[in-house]
Amino acid sequence: MAIAFFDLEGPLSPQDNAYEVMGLFENGHKVFEVISKYDDILTLEGRENYEPGDTLKLIVPFLLYHGITEEDIKRVSQKAKIIAGTKEAISELKRQGFKVFVISTSYQQHAFNIAEQIGIEKRNVACTRLELSKIYEKLKEEDLSIVKKAEEKILEDYPKVDVEFLDSFFFKELQKTKVGEIFGEVTIVGGSRKVKAMLSFIEKENVSMSNVVAIGDSITDFKMLNKVREEKGLAIAFNGNEYCIPYASIGIATVDQRFTLPVLKAFKEGGKEKAIELVKEFEDDEEKIKSMAIETEILPKYHCIEGASKEKIDSIIKVHKKYRMLVRGEAGKLG
């Protein structure tokens, strides 16, 4: 049996749910962009006890200050599109005998909604649990002026990221408040926590890592991709950014999820080697891609990444960036 693990935002749906939720209040997108860059900085410097994707934890105080509810998150999620060909691809993978899972940093209100739409059972989804209604109960009349002041400072500095100020706010000043206490209880499924969730599913299914495919696109996925690649599974960067592409086995830049199917079929039949062999053929022969007869105005690009030179990886990143922006729009620029 083979298992496919999909990140959700990017490979399955173009919406960055948290970004759009932050857009429900004035200048929310700007605040999110700064915190997202801050997240990238902390991840790349290897900050202790910090994982990529913890952006969704850092924005919680701002959601609370502006009175955002779980219903708001669901309402925004209902507007999310699905990547073209995704429902068909998931259905076909199941028909071929794949077990399909989602491992997402997204809040549960969004992750469960998208998974249901594309035919993935809730029990096969690992995501971030956020129960705002219970948090509001704990806060009651808590003074949130500290959050207001932080937001004003972030917007004053925008688009600059004042790391020293944000360090002080999130990890010192906020910790002295009730918000900080609750904030500390939120656990985001990103980075090594994605790896942990993946390994838990693998253990339950009792399969070898060499029978695993992981598909991701961003900084929250690079540890999961790297783990799969190291263990002889297939790590796929799907319209990936510069943070995840170097850790993948192969890259697929596409506007339609169905273009992953031939690669995954080859993987199931002959493992990582056969999948990479097919990708090399696609990389060298556009006519072979056209022979798949999937109706689309934009043909995909396939790349072998594992063992590639820095020059080749840099060129792959440029290609994926074009497809990423085409598919995800404004969300494509986020880490």
C-alpha positions as CSV (number, residue, x, y, z in Angstrom):
1,M,0.0,0.0,0.0
2,A,1.1,3.5,-0.8
3,I,0.3,6.7,1.1
4,A,0.0,10.2,-0.2
5,F,0.3,13.2,2.2
6,F,-0.9,16.5,0.9
7,D,-0.4,19.9,2.3
8,L,-3.7,21.8,2.0
9,E,-3.0,25.4,1.1
10,G,-1.3,25.4,-2.2
11,P,-1.5,21.9,-3.5
12,L,-5.3,21.5,-2.8
13,S,-6.7,25.0,-2.4
14,P,-5.2,28.4,-3.5
15,Q,-6.6,30.3,-0.5
16,D,-4.4,31.3,2.4
17,N,-7.3,31.1,4.9
18,A,-5.5,32.9,7.8
19,Y,-4.5,35.7,5.4
20,E,-8.0,36.2,4.2
21,V,-9.4,36.0,7.8
22,M,-7.0,38.8,8.8
23,G,-8.5,40.8,5.9
24,L,-11.8,40.9,7.7
25,F,-10.5,44.0,9.6
26,E,-8.8,47.1,8.4
27,N,-5.1,46.7,7.6
28,G,-5.3,43.1,8.6
29,H,-3.5,41.9,5.5
30,K,-0.6,44.2,6.2
31,V,-0.3,42.9,9.8
32,F,-0.4,39.3,8.5
33,E,2.3,40.0,5.9
34,V,4.7,41.4,8.5
35,I,4.1,38.5,10.9
36,S,4.5,36.0,8.0
37,K,7.9,37.6,7.2
38,Y,8.8,37.4,10.9
39,D,7.9,33.8,10.9
40,D,10.2,33.2,8.0
41,I,13.0,35.0,9.8
42,L,12.6,33.0,13.0
43,T,12.4,29.7,11.1
44,L,15.6,30.4,9.0
45,E,17.6,31.4,12.1
46,G,16.5,28.2,13.8
47,R,14.9,29.9,16.8
48,E,14.5,27.4,19.7
49,N,11.0,26.1,20.2
50,Y,9.8,27.8,17.1
51,E,8.3,26.0,14.0
52,P,7.5,27.3,10.5
53,G,3.9,28.1,10.3
54,D,3.6,29.5,13.8
55,T,2.3,32.6,12.1
56,L,-1.1,31.2,12.8
57,K,-0.3,31.2,16.5
58,L,1.2,34.7,16.3
59,I,-1.9,36.2,14.8
60,V,-4.3,34.8,17.4
61,P,-4.0,37.9,19.7
62,F,-5.0,40.1,16.7
63,L,-8.0,37.9,15.9
64,L,-9.1,38.2,19.6
65,Y,-8.6,42.0,19.6
66,H,-10.9,42.3,16.5
67,G,-13.5,39.9,17.8
68,I,-13.0,37.3,15.0
69,T,-15.0,34.1,15.6
70,E,-14.9,30.5,14.4
71,E,-17.9,31.3,12.2
72,D,-15.8,34.0,10.5
73,I,-13.1,31.5,9.7
74,K,-15.7,29.1,8.3
75,R,-17.4,31.9,6.3
76,V,-14.1,32.8,4.7
77,S,-13.3,29.2,4.0
78,Q,-16.6,28.7,2.2
79,K,-15.3,31.2,-0.4
80,A,-12.1,29.1,-1.1
81,K,-11.6,27.6,-4.5
82,I,-10.2,24.2,-5.1
83,I,-7.2,23.6,-7.4
84,A,-8.4,22.5,-10.8
85,G,-8.5,18.7,-11.1
86,T,-8.1,18.0,-7.4
87,K,-11.4,16.1,-6.8
88,E,-10.7,13.9,-9.8
89,A,-7.1,13.4,-8.7
90,I,-8.0,12.3,-5.2
91,S,-10.7,10.0,-6.5
92,E,-8.3,8.4,-8.9
93,L,-5.6,8.0,-6.3
94,K,-8.0,6.1,-4.1
95,R,-9.0,4.0,-7.0
96,Q,-5.4,3.1,-7.5
97,G,-5.1,2.0,-3.9
98,F,-3.5,5.0,-2.3
99,K,-4.5,6.0,1.2
100,V,-4.8,9.8,1.1
101,F,-4.1,12.2,4.0
102,V,-4.0,16.0,4.6
103,I,-1.4,17.5,6.9
104,S,-2.1,21.2,7.2
105,T,-1.1,24.2,9.2
106,S,-4.6,25.6,8.6
107,Y,-7.1,26.1,11.3
108,Q,-9.5,23.1,11.6
109,Q,-12.5,25.1,10.4
110,H,-10.8,25.5,7.0
111,A,-9.0,22.2,6.7
112,F,-12.1,20.1,7.4
113,N,-14.1,22.1,4.9
114,I,-11.7,21.7,2.0
115,A,-11.1,18.0,2.9
116,E,-14.8,17.2,2.8
117,Q,-15.2,18.9,-0.6
118,I,-12.5,16.8,-2.2
119,G,-13.4,13.5,-0.6
120,I,-10.9,13.1,2.2
121,E,-12.3,11.9,5.5
122,K,-11.9,14.1,8.6
123,R,-10.1,11.2,10.4
124,N,-7.3,11.5,7.7
125,V,-6.7,15.2,8.4
126,A,-4.1,16.6,10.8
127,C,-4.5,20.4,11.3
128,T,-4.4,23.2,13.8
129,R,-7.1,23.1,16.5
130,L,-8.4,26.6,17.3
131,E,-11.5,27.0,19.5
132,L,-11.9,30.8,19.7
133,S,-15.3,30.5,21.6
134,K,-13.6,28.8,24.5
135,I,-10.7,31.4,24.5
136,Y,-13.2,34.3,24.6
137,E,-14.8,32.6,27.7
138,K,-11.5,32.5,29.4
139,L,-10.7,36.1,28.5
140,K,-14.0,37.7,29.5
141,E,-13.2,41.3,30.3
142,E,-9.4,41.1,29.6
143,D,-7.8,44.4,28.5
144,L,-6.5,43.9,25.0
145,S,-4.9,47.4,24.6
146,I,-1.5,45.8,24.5
147,V,-2.5,44.1,21.2
148,K,-3.8,47.4,19.8
149,K,-0.5,49.2,20.5
150,A,1.4,46.3,18.9
151,E,-0.8,46.5,15.8
152,E,-0.2,50.3,15.6
153,K,3.6,49.8,15.8
154,I,3.5,47.0,13.1
155,L,1.5,49.3,10.7
156,E,3.8,52.3,11.5
157,D,6.8,50.2,10.4
158,Y,5.1,48.4,7.5
159,P,6.5,46.8,5.4
160,K,9.6,46.6,7.6
161,V,9.9,43.8,10.1
162,D,11.1,45.1,13.5
163,V,12.4,41.7,14.9
164,E,13.5,43.2,18.2
165,F,10.0,44.8,18.8
166,L,8.1,41.6,17.8
167,D,10.4,39.5,20.0
168,S,9.6,41.7,22.9
169,F,5.9,41.8,22.2
170,F,5.3,38.1,21.6
171,F,7.8,36.5,24.0
172,K,8.0,39.0,26.8
173,E,5.2,41.6,27.1
174,L,2.3,39.4,25.9
175,Q,3.4,36.6,28.3
176,K,2.6,38.8,31.3
177,T,-1.1,38.9,30.3
178,K,-4.0,36.4,30.2
179,V,-3.8,36.5,26.4
180,G,-0.2,35.3,26.6
181,E,-1.2,32.4,28.8
182,I,-3.9,31.3,26.4
183,F,-1.7,32.1,23.4
184,G,0.8,29.6,24.7
185,E,-1.8,26.8,24.6
186,V,-2.2,27.0,20.8
187,T,-0.2,24.4,18.9
188,I,0.2,24.9,15.2
189,V,0.7,21.9,12.9
190,G,3.8,23.1,11.0
191,G,7.4,22.2,10.5
192,S,8.5,19.3,12.7
193,R,4.9,18.9,14.0
194,K,3.9,18.0,10.4
195,V,6.6,15.3,10.5
196,K,5.2,14.0,13.8
197,A,1.7,13.9,12.4
198,M,2.9,12.1,9.3
199,L,4.8,9.5,11.3
200,S,1.8,8.9,13.5
201,F,-0.4,8.2,10.4
202,I,2.4,5.9,9.0
203,E,2.6,4.0,12.2
204,K,-1.2,3.4,12.3
205,E,-1.1,2.2,8.6
206,N,2.0,0.1,9.3
207,V,3.8,1.1,6.0
208,S,7.4,1.8,5.1
209,M,8.5,5.3,4.5
210,S,9.7,4.1,1.1
211,N,6.0,3.8,0.2
212,V,5.2,7.4,1.1
213,V,4.6,10.4,-1.1
214,A,4.6,13.9,0.5
215,I,3.4,17.0,-1.5
216,G,4.0,20.5,-0.2
217,D,4.7,24.0,-1.4
218,S,6.1,26.2,1.4
219,I,8.3,26.8,4.4
220,T,5.9,24.8,6.7
221,D,6.5,21.7,4.5
222,F,10.3,21.6,4.1
223,K,10.9,19.3,7.1
224,M,8.2,16.9,6.0
225,L,9.5,16.8,2.5
226,N,13.1,16.4,3.7
227,K,12.1,13.5,6.0
228,V,10.4,11.6,3.2
229,R,13.3,12.2,0.8
230,E,15.8,11.0,3.3
231,E,13.8,7.8,3.9
232,K,13.6,7.0,0.2
233,G,10.0,8.1,-0.3
234,L,9.0,10.7,-2.9
235,A,8.9,14.3,-1.9
236,I,7.1,16.6,-4.4
237,A,7.3,20.4,-4.5
238,F,4.0,21.5,-6.0
239,N,4.3,25.1,-7.2
240,G,6.8,25.4,-4.4
241,N,8.7,28.4,-3.1
242,E,12.4,28.8,-2.4
243,Y,12.0,27.4,1.1
244,C,10.7,24.0,0.1
245,I,12.0,23.2,-3.4
246,P,15.6,22.4,-2.3
247,Y,14.2,19.6,0.0
248,A,12.1,17.9,-2.6
249,S,12.9,14.9,-4.8
250,I,11.0,16.4,-7.8
251,G,9.0,19.5,-8.7
252,I,5.7,19.8,-10.5
253,A,4.6,23.3,-11.6
254,T,1.0,23.2,-12.7
255,V,-2.4,24.7,-12.6
256,D,-4.1,21.3,-12.5
257,Q,-3.6,18.6,-9.8
258,R,-4.3,15.8,-12.3
259,F,-0.7,16.3,-13.7
260,T,0.6,14.6,-10.5
261,L,-1.2,11.4,-11.3
262,P,1.2,9.8,-13.8
263,V,4.1,10.4,-11.3
264,L,2.2,8.9,-8.4
265,K,1.1,5.9,-10.5
266,A,4.7,5.3,-11.5
267,F,5.7,5.6,-7.8
268,K,3.2,3.0,-6.8
269,E,4.3,0.6,-9.5
270,G,8.0,1.0,-9.1
271,G,8.9,3.2,-6.2
272,K,10.9,6.4,-6.2
273,E,13.2,5.4,-9.0
274,K,10.4,4.8,-11.5
275,A,8.7,8.0,-10.6
276,I,12.0,10.0,-11.1
277,E,12.6,8.2,-14.3
278,L,9.2,9.3,-15.6
279,V,9.8,12.9,-14.5
280,K,13.1,12.9,-16.4
281,E,11.2,11.9,-19.5
282,F,8.6,14.7,-19.0
283,E,11.5,17.2,-18.3
284,D,13.0,16.4,-21.7
285,D,9.9,15.8,-23.8
286,E,6.9,18.2,-23.9
287,E,5.1,16.0,-26.4
288,K,5.0,13.2,-23.7
289,I,3.2,15.7,-21.4
290,K,0.7,16.6,-24.2
291,S,0.0,12.9,-24.7
292,M,-1.7,12.8,-21.3
293,A,-4.7,14.5,-22.9
294,I,-5.6,16.6,-19.9
295,E,-7.5,19.7,-21.2
296,T,-5.6,22.8,-20.1
297,E,-4.3,26.0,-21.7
298,I,-1.1,25.9,-19.6
299,L,1.1,22.8,-19.7
300,P,2.9,21.8,-16.5
301,K,6.7,21.7,-15.9
302,Y,8.4,18.8,-14.3
303,H,11.8,18.9,-12.7
304,C,14.2,16.5,-11.0
305,I,15.4,18.3,-7.9
306,E,17.3,15.7,-5.9
307,G,21.0,16.0,-6.7
308,A,20.5,19.1,-8.8
309,S,23.0,21.9,-8.9
310,K,22.4,25.2,-7.3
311,E,22.0,26.8,-10.7
312,K,19.3,24.3,-11.7
313,I,17.4,24.7,-8.4
314,D,17.5,28.5,-8.8
315,S,16.0,28.1,-12.3
316,I,13.3,25.7,-10.9
317,I,12.4,28.2,-8.2
318,K,11.8,30.9,-10.9
319,V,9.5,28.6,-12.9
320,H,7.5,27.5,-9.8
321,K,7.2,31.2,-8.7
322,K,5.3,32.0,-12.0
323,Y,2.9,29.1,-11.6
324,R,2.5,29.8,-7.9
325,M,1.5,33.4,-8.5
326,L,-0.8,32.3,-11.3
327,V,-2.6,29.8,-9.1
328,R,-2.5,31.5,-5.7
329,G,-2.4,35.2,-6.5
330,E,-1.5,37.4,-3.5
331,A,-1.2,34.3,-1.2
332,G,1.6,33.1,-3.5
333,K,4.0,35.7,-2.1
334,L,3.7,34.5,1.4
335,G,6.4,32.2,2.8
